[in-house]
Amino acid sequence: MVEIKRLDTTTPDFWERLKTLVEWDSAAAATVTQTVQDIIEQVRQRGDAALLEYTRRFDRVEATAMAELEIPAARLRQALAAISQEQRQALELATARLRAYAEHQKLSDWSFTEADGTRLGQQVTPLDSVGLYVPGGKAAYPSSVLMNAIPAKVAGVGLLIMVVPTPAGAVNELVLAAAAVAGVDRVFAIGGAQAVAALAYGTATVPRVDKIVGPGNIYVATAKRLVYGVVGIDMIAGPSEILIVCDGQTDPDWIAMDLFSQAEHDEDAQPILLTPDAALLDRVQASIDKLLPGMERREIIAASLARRAAFILVKDLQDAAGISNFIAPEHLELSVADPEALLPQIRHAGAIFLGRYTAEALGDYCAGPNHVLPTARTARFSSPLGVYDFQKRSTLLHCSAAGAAALGKTAAVLARGEGLTAHARSAELRLSGEST
C-alpha cells in the first residue's frame, strides 16, 4: 500500500509544501556534464572513429566501420512488413491522425502593402535538416518516432536523420517500422551524448543537422543543452507529469489508472489530483490500493506515487484552476461535468484533456496532438512540439521610393540618437538619391 501525501489549500503551509512538491532541478551533476563535454569534444575531433569507440564501449556493438551502423531503408521496410497487421494498422492510423492535426499548424507567408507602395511581410521556410533522437535502452518508443518525425515532414524538412541506440545489437522492429511509416530519411544505430554530438557537428558519415529533437536520458539531455547554439533543440525535458482536476463524479478507478499511466514512466514522474471533494480522495486511494498490485510496472509506479504524487484538496474548481496554472503541468485532465466552462481559466498547460472520457493516454499515441510537451513548469513559457518548430520565419521589407524617404528621416533621427552615424547616413542617402 502506498499512502499518497495530501495537501489542503486552506492550510497556512500549503504554498510552501506545493513549491517543494513541484521543484525539479533539470541540471546535470558536474560529473555528468564533464563526461558529456569530453564525449562531445572527442566526436568533434575524431568523428567516426570516436563514434565507433563509444558504440563499442557503451552499447556493446562491435562495429568496425560506420557503414555497419547505418540501418538502410530496405531494413525499415522489412520491419514494417514483419510486424503484426494489428501493429501496422495502429501505426498507420496514428500517423494519419498526427499528420491531419499537424497540417493545421503550418505557418504561412503573408504580406501587406502600404499606401506609398512599401510592402512588409513574412516568408516561411522549413529547416533543411533535423536529427531525431529515439531512446533504445530500458524501453522502445515508436510513438516518439511518429510524434517527432511527422510534424517535421509536414513542415517540409529536407533531411530527417534518426539515431537510436541498439544495446548489444538489439533492434526494436516497431521503432524501425515507425521510421518507415513516418518517412525518416536515414537511420543510424548510435545513441548517447556521442549521437547528439555527431548530429550537432557532423562526421564523415553522419550529416550535420540544424536542429535536434527527441527525448533521452540525462547524458542525452545534457548533450543537447551543451550543443544548443550550434544547433537548435526542442526542449530539455524533465520527468513526465499528470495533473487531474476532478469534481468528484468520475469513477475513482479511472482516476487511479490515469495517475498510474504517467507514474509508470519512471520513479521521478509526478501524478497529482486536485478536487474539492474530500471523499473522492479516499475513494481514489482505495482504487490505488486495489489496482496497484496487478500492474506490470507496479514497483516503478509505487516509487513515483510515494516520492512525487499528491492529493490536493481545493475550495472549488476555480481554486483548482489557479493551482493548476501555478504547477503548469505537462498533461492536464479536466475530469469535470463542464470542462469547456473551466477551460478559459486555464493559462498554463502542455496538453489539456477535456471531459471524463478523455484519457491522457490517447494523446500519448494516436489522438492527433503531439505528446512532446513542456515539463517542470516550463509550460508557463513554452508550447508542445509542432510543425512550427521545424519552420523558420524571415521578415520581408520592400520599400518604394516614397517609403524609403519617409522611413529614412525617422531612422536617421533615431540612429543619430544612438551615435550610429553610418546608420543615419545609409538611410539619408536614399532620400535624394545622392551617392558618395
VEXLO-375214 format. One record per residue (C-alpha): residue number from 1; x, y, z. Coordinates in steps of 0.05 Angstrom, whole numbers, plus 5000, padded with zeros to 4 digits. Layout:
<NUM, <X, Y, Z>>
...
# end
This chain:
<1, <5000, 5000, 5000>>
<2, <5025, 5069, 4980>>
<3, <4997, 5127, 5021>>
<4, <4993, 5189, 4977>>
<5, <5014, 5254, 5011>>
<6, <4956, 5303, 5020>>
<7, <4955, 5379, 5016>>
<8, <4899, 5428, 5031>>
<9, <4897, 5497, 5001>>
<10, <4867, 5526, 5065>>
<11, <4926, 5508, 5110>>
<12, <4979, 5561, 5125>>
<13, <5037, 5519, 5098>>
<14, <5003, 5500, 5033>>
<15, <5043, 5542, 4984>>
<16, <5109, 5524, 5017>>
<17, <5091, 5450, 5012>>
<18, <5067, 5457, 4940>>
<19, <5131, 5492, 4917>>
<20, <5173, 5438, 4949>>
<21, <5130, 5385, 4915>>
<22, <5137, 5410, 4844>>
<23, <5210, 5432, 4847>>
<24, <5253, 5397, 4796>>
<25, <5326, 5412, 4780>>
<26, <5340, 5391, 4708>>
<27, <5413, 5410, 4712>>
<28, <5462, 5352, 4709>>
<29, <5513, 5338, 4762>>
<30, <5582, 5366, 4748>>
<31, <5610, 5297, 4736>>
<32, <5557, 5282, 4683>>
<33, <5569, 5350, 4650>>
<34, <5644, 5338, 4647>>
<35, <5635, 5268, 4618>>
<36, <5589, 5295, 4564>>
<37, <5636, 5352, 4548>>
<38, <5692, 5302, 4538>>
<39, <5649, 5259, 4493>>
<40, <5628, 5318, 4451>>
<41, <5700, 5342, 4443>>
<42, <5723, 5272, 4422>>
<43, <5669, 5268, 4369>>
<44, <5686, 5337, 4343>>
<45, <5759, 5319, 4337>>
<46, <5757, 5246, 4316>>
<47, <5690, 5239, 4283>>
<48, <5671, 5169, 4262>>
<49, <5728, 5137, 4300>>
<50, <5701, 5165, 4365>>
<51, <5631, 5143, 4348>>
<52, <5654, 5072, 4336>>
<53, <5694, 5072, 4401>>
<54, <5636, 5097, 4443>>
<55, <5587, 5050, 4410>>
<56, <5632, 4991, 4427>>
<57, <5641, 5016, 4499>>
<58, <5570, 5037, 4516>>
<59, <5525, 4996, 4471>>
<60, <5570, 4934, 4464>>
<61, <5564, 4935, 4388>>
<62, <5629, 4913, 4355>>
<63, <5625, 4953, 4290>>
<64, <5690, 4967, 4252>>
<65, <5661, 5017, 4203>>
<66, <5605, 5067, 4205>>
<67, <5571, 5034, 4147>>
<68, <5554, 4977, 4195>>
<69, <5517, 5026, 4240>>
<70, <5472, 5056, 4186>>
<71, <5406, 5020, 4181>>
<72, <5385, 5021, 4107>>
<73, <5316, 5040, 4082>>
<74, <5305, 4968, 4060>>
<75, <5313, 4945, 4132>>
<76, <5260, 4995, 4154>>
<77, <5212, 4968, 4102>>
<78, <5228, 4897, 4124>>
<79, <5210, 4915, 4195>>
<80, <5144, 4945, 4172>>
<81, <5128, 4881, 4134>>
<82, <5147, 4837, 4193>>
<83, <5105, 4868, 4249>>
<84, <5034, 4843, 4260>>
<85, <4977, 4870, 4219>>
<86, <4946, 4899, 4282>>
<87, <5010, 4937, 4298>>
<88, <5017, 4963, 4227>>
<89, <4945, 4987, 4226>>
<90, <4956, 5023, 4293>>
<91, <5019, 5057, 4267>>
<92, <4984, 5078, 4203>>
<93, <4922, 5104, 4238>>
<94, <4964, 5143, 4288>>
<95, <5006, 5171, 4231>>
<96, <4944, 5194, 4193>>
<97, <4915, 5229, 4253>>
<98, <4980, 5262, 4272>>
<99, <4990, 5286, 4201>>
<100, <4920, 5314, 4196>>
<101, <4928, 5352, 4261>>
<102, <4997, 5377, 4241>>
<103, <4971, 5404, 4174>>
<104, <4931, 5456, 4213>>
<105, <4994, 5482, 4247>>
<106, <5032, 5502, 4185>>
<107, <5053, 5575, 4185>>
<108, <5042, 5614, 4121>>
<109, <5074, 5671, 4083>>
<110, <5038, 5737, 4089>>
<111, <5048, 5809, 4068>>
<112, <5012, 5876, 4063>>
<113, <5025, 5938, 4022>>
<114, <5022, 6008, 4050>>
<115, <4993, 6068, 4014>>
<116, <5061, 6091, 3987>>
<117, <5075, 6022, 3957>>
<118, <5121, 5996, 4012>>
<119, <5110, 5922, 4024>>
<120, <5121, 5886, 4091>>
<121, <5112, 5813, 4106>>
<122, <5137, 5745, 4127>>
<123, <5167, 5687, 4089>>
<124, <5164, 5618, 4120>>
<125, <5214, 5563, 4102>>
<126, <5226, 5494, 4131>>
<127, <5291, 5474, 4165>>
<128, <5339, 5439, 4117>>
<129, <5357, 5382, 4164>>
<130, <5335, 5354, 4232>>
<131, <5363, 5299, 4277>>
<132, <5314, 5256, 4316>>
<133, <5339, 5220, 4379>>
<134, <5299, 5158, 4398>>
<135, <5315, 5123, 4464>>
<136, <5334, 5050, 4458>>
<137, <5355, 5028, 4528>>
<138, <5304, 5008, 4580>>
<139, <5245, 5014, 4533>>
<140, <5230, 5028, 4460>>
<141, <5185, 5085, 4438>>
<142, <5156, 5080, 4367>>
<143, <5107, 5134, 4388>>
<144, <5165, 5183, 4397>>
<145, <5187, 5169, 4326>>
<146, <5118, 5188, 4300>>
<147, <5109, 5248, 4345>>
<148, <5176, 5279, 4325>>
<149, <5182, 5257, 4252>>
<150, <5112, 5273, 4226>>
<151, <5110, 5348, 4242>>
<152, <5180, 5354, 4213>>
<153, <5157, 5321, 4149>>
<154, <5093, 5363, 4146>>
<155, <5136, 5425, 4154>>
<156, <5177, 5403, 4094>>
<157, <5243, 5387, 4127>>
<158, <5290, 5363, 4072>>
<159, <5332, 5312, 4111>>
<160, <5308, 5276, 4174>>
<161, <5361, 5233, 4208>>
<162, <5342, 5186, 4264>>
<163, <5392, 5160, 4315>>
<164, <5374, 5102, 4361>>
<165, <5420, 5061, 4405>>
<166, <5417, 4985, 4398>>
<167, <5447, 4957, 4462>>
<168, <5483, 4891, 4447>>
<169, <5455, 4896, 4377>>
<170, <5382, 4891, 4398>>
<171, <5338, 4926, 4347>>
<172, <5265, 4942, 4361>>
<173, <5224, 4924, 4300>>
<174, <5167, 4970, 4318>>
<175, <5213, 5030, 4323>>
<176, <5242, 5015, 4254>>
<177, <5172, 5005, 4226>>
<178, <5151, 5072, 4255>>
<179, <5210, 5104, 4220>>
<180, <5187, 5073, 4154>>
<181, <5115, 5097, 4163>>
<182, <5137, 5168, 4184>>
<183, <5184, 5176, 4125>>
<184, <5251, 5182, 4162>>
<185, <5307, 5191, 4111>>
<186, <5367, 5159, 4146>>
<187, <5376, 5118, 4210>>
<188, <5439, 5106, 4249>>
<189, <5446, 5055, 4306>>
<190, <5482, 5102, 4352>>
<191, <5460, 5134, 4418>>
<192, <5480, 5174, 4479>>
<193, <5517, 5240, 4481>>
<194, <5560, 5216, 4423>>
<195, <5500, 5213, 4376>>
<196, <5479, 5283, 4396>>
<197, <5550, 5308, 4383>>
<198, <5551, 5275, 4315>>
<199, <5486, 5308, 4295>>
<200, <5509, 5375, 4320>>
<201, <5578, 5377, 4289>>
<202, <5575, 5324, 4234>>
<203, <5625, 5269, 4218>>
<204, <5648, 5238, 4153>>
<205, <5587, 5193, 4156>>
<206, <5534, 5228, 4198>>
<207, <5510, 5294, 4167>>
<208, <5508, 5356, 4210>>
<209, <5436, 5379, 4223>>
<210, <5403, 5445, 4241>>
<211, <5361, 5421, 4299>>
<212, <5359, 5361, 4346>>
<213, <5294, 5336, 4376>>
<214, <5272, 5276, 4417>>
<215, <5277, 5251, 4488>>
<216, <5335, 5216, 4522>>
<217, <5370, 5202, 4589>>
<218, <5409, 5252, 4630>>
<219, <5470, 5245, 4584>>
<220, <5429, 5259, 4522>>
<221, <5393, 5318, 4555>>
<222, <5460, 5347, 4578>>
<223, <5490, 5339, 4509>>
<224, <5430, 5375, 4478>>
<225, <5439, 5431, 4528>>
<226, <5513, 5437, 4512>>
<227, <5506, 5438, 4436>>
<228, <5449, 5488, 4437>>
<229, <5470, 5548, 4397>>
<230, <5510, 5506, 4349>>
<231, <5443, 5473, 4332>>
<232, <5372, 5485, 4355>>
<233, <5338, 5437, 4403>>
<234, <5266, 5423, 4420>>
<235, <5270, 5427, 4496>>
<236, <5304, 5399, 4558>>
<237, <5251, 5351, 4584>>
<238, <5242, 5332, 4656>>
<239, <5202, 5273, 4684>>
<240, <5131, 5262, 4659>>
<241, <5074, 5296, 4696>>
<242, <4998, 5290, 4700>>
<243, <4951, 5335, 4738>>
<244, <4878, 5315, 4743>>
<245, <4824, 5365, 4764>>
<246, <4762, 5326, 4784>>
<247, <4695, 5349, 4811>>
<248, <4686, 5283, 4849>>
<249, <4639, 5249, 4799>>
<250, <4689, 5209, 4757>>
<251, <4699, 5135, 4771>>
<252, <4757, 5132, 4821>>
<253, <4786, 5071, 4783>>
<254, <4792, 5115, 4721>>
<255, <4828, 5169, 4761>>
<256, <4875, 5119, 4794>>
<257, <4893, 5088, 4727>>
<258, <4905, 5156, 4695>>
<259, <4953, 5172, 4752>>
<260, <4987, 5105, 4740>>
<261, <4994, 5119, 4666>>
<262, <5046, 5173, 4679>>
<263, <5075, 5144, 4743>>
<264, <5097, 5081, 4704>>
<265, <5145, 5122, 4662>>
<266, <5197, 5127, 4717>>
<267, <5206, 5137, 4791>>
<268, <5211, 5213, 4784>>
<269, <5145, 5221, 4746>>
<270, <5094, 5265, 4781>>
<271, <5019, 5248, 4787>>
<272, <4975, 5299, 4822>>
<273, <4900, 5301, 4836>>
<274, <4862, 5364, 4852>>
<275, <4790, 5362, 4877>>
<276, <4741, 5400, 4922>>
<277, <4711, 5332, 4943>>
<278, <4749, 5304, 5003>>
<279, <4712, 5238, 4997>>
<280, <4739, 5228, 4926>>
<281, <4810, 5227, 4954>>
<282, <4792, 5168, 4998>>
<283, <4758, 5132, 4940>>
<284, <4818, 5142, 4894>>
<285, <4866, 5119, 4950>>
<286, <4823, 5056, 4956>>
<287, <4827, 5046, 4880>>
<288, <4902, 5054, 4881>>
<289, <4907, 5001, 4936>>
<290, <4863, 4955, 4896>>
<291, <4894, 4964, 4826>>
<292, <4968, 4973, 4840>>
<293, <4984, 4900, 4857>>
<294, <4960, 4880, 4787>>
<295, <5004, 4929, 4749>>
<296, <5063, 4902, 4710>>
<297, <5106, 4963, 4728>>
<298, <5080, 4967, 4799>>
<299, <5148, 4979, 4831>>
<300, <5161, 5040, 4788>>
<301, <5090, 5065, 4798>>
<302, <5095, 5056, 4873>>
<303, <5161, 5094, 4876>>
<304, <5132, 5152, 4835>>
<305, <5070, 5155, 4879>>
<306, <5110, 5153, 4943>>
<307, <5161, 5205, 4922>>
<308, <5125, 5256, 4880>>
<309, <5049, 5245, 4879>>
<310, <4999, 5287, 4917>>
<311, <4925, 5293, 4931>>
<312, <4906, 5367, 4938>>
<313, <4840, 5388, 4969>>
<314, <4817, 5454, 4939>>
<315, <4760, 5500, 4957>>
<316, <4726, 5496, 4889>>
<317, <4742, 5487, 4815>>
<318, <4764, 5559, 4808>>
<319, <4814, 5547, 4863>>
<320, <4837, 5484, 4826>>
<321, <4848, 5525, 4762>>
<322, <4893, 5573, 4800>>
<323, <4934, 5517, 4830>>
<324, <4939, 5484, 4761>>
<325, <4964, 5548, 4730>>
<326, <5019, 5552, 4782>>
<327, <5040, 5480, 4770>>
<328, <5036, 5489, 4694>>
<329, <5032, 5413, 4683>>
<330, <5055, 5375, 4623>>
<331, <4987, 5338, 4619>>
<332, <4923, 5367, 4649>>
<333, <4859, 5327, 4653>>
<334, <4795, 5367, 4667>>
<335, <4752, 5309, 4691>>
<336, <4691, 5352, 4707>>
<337, <4619, 5358, 4684>>
<338, <4631, 5421, 4643>>
<339, <4704, 5424, 4622>>
<340, <4691, 5478, 4569>>
<341, <4667, 5525, 4624>>
<342, <4732, 5514, 4663>>
<343, <4778, 5517, 4603>>
<344, <4782, 5594, 4597>>
<345, <4811, 5596, 4667>>
<346, <4870, 5551, 4646>>
<347, <4930, 5590, 4624>>
<348, <4989, 5543, 4632>>
<349, <4989, 5470, 4610>>
<350, <5025, 5430, 4557>>
<351, <4964, 5390, 4535>>
<352, <4893, 5395, 4561>>
<353, <4846, 5335, 4561>>
<354, <4773, 5354, 4567>>
<355, <4719, 5311, 4600>>
<356, <4715, 5246, 4637>>
<357, <4724, 5202, 4575>>
<358, <4788, 5235, 4551>>
<359, <4845, 5194, 4579>>
<360, <4913, 5226, 4574>>
<361, <4939, 5161, 4544>>
<362, <4901, 5175, 4480>>
<363, <4944, 5237, 4469>>
<364, <5007, 5196, 4480>>
<365, <4994, 5153, 4420>>
<366, <4942, 5168, 4368>>
<367, <4892, 5225, 4381>>
<368, <4929, 5275, 4337>>
<369, <4961, 5328, 4383>>
<370, <5035, 5319, 4397>>
<371, <5059, 5284, 4460>>
<372, <5125, 5322, 4463>>
<373, <5106, 5372, 4516>>
<374, <5138, 5422, 4564>>
<375, <5153, 5395, 4634>>
<376, <5178, 5422, 4701>>
<377, <5133, 5484, 4698>>
<378, <5161, 5506, 4631>>
<379, <5090, 5507, 4602>>
<380, <5089, 5577, 4632>>
<381, <5130, 5600, 4572>>
<382, <5135, 5543, 4522>>
<383, <5090, 5500, 4479>>
<384, <5082, 5429, 4452>>
<385, <5125, 5407, 4394>>
<386, <5092, 5423, 4328>>
<387, <5103, 5439, 4255>>
<388, <5123, 5510, 4274>>
<389, <5185, 5481, 4309>>
<390, <5210, 5458, 4241>>
<391, <5196, 5523, 4205>>
<392, <5234, 5589, 4204>>
<393, <5206, 5659, 4193>>
<394, <5241, 5713, 4153>>
<395, <5214, 5784, 4154>>
<396, <5205, 5820, 4087>>
<397, <5212, 5894, 4073>>
<398, <5208, 5923, 4002>>
<399, <5209, 6000, 4003>>
<400, <5183, 6044, 3949>>
<401, <5220, 6109, 3937>>
<402, <5167, 6147, 3976>>
<403, <5170, 6096, 4032>>
<404, <5246, 6099, 4036>>
<405, <5242, 6175, 4041>>
<406, <5191, 6174, 4098>>
<407, <5224, 6119, 4137>>
<408, <5294, 6145, 4124>>
<409, <5281, 6210, 4162>>
<410, <5255, 6174, 4223>>
<411, <5311, 6122, 4221>>
<412, <5364, 6176, 4216>>
<413, <5338, 6214, 4277>>
<414, <5338, 6150, 4319>>
<415, <5406, 6128, 4293>>
<416, <5439, 6194, 4310>>
<417, <5408, 6190, 4379>>
<418, <5446, 6125, 4388>>
<419, <5510, 6154, 4359>>
<420, <5508, 6108, 4298>>
<421, <5520, 6158, 4243>>
<422, <5534, 6107, 4188>>
<423, <5464, 6080, 4200>>
<424, <5436, 6150, 4194>>
<425, <5474, 6166, 4130>>
<426, <5455, 6099, 4100>>
<427, <5382, 6118, 4108>>
<428, <5392, 6191, 4087>>
<429, <5429, 6176, 4022>>
<430, <5364, 6147, 3994>>
<431, <5324, 6210, 4010>>
<432, <5352, 6247, 3950>>
<433, <5384, 6191, 3911>>
<434, <5453, 6221, 3923>>
<435, <5516, 6179, 3927>>
<436, <5583, 6190, 3959>>
# end
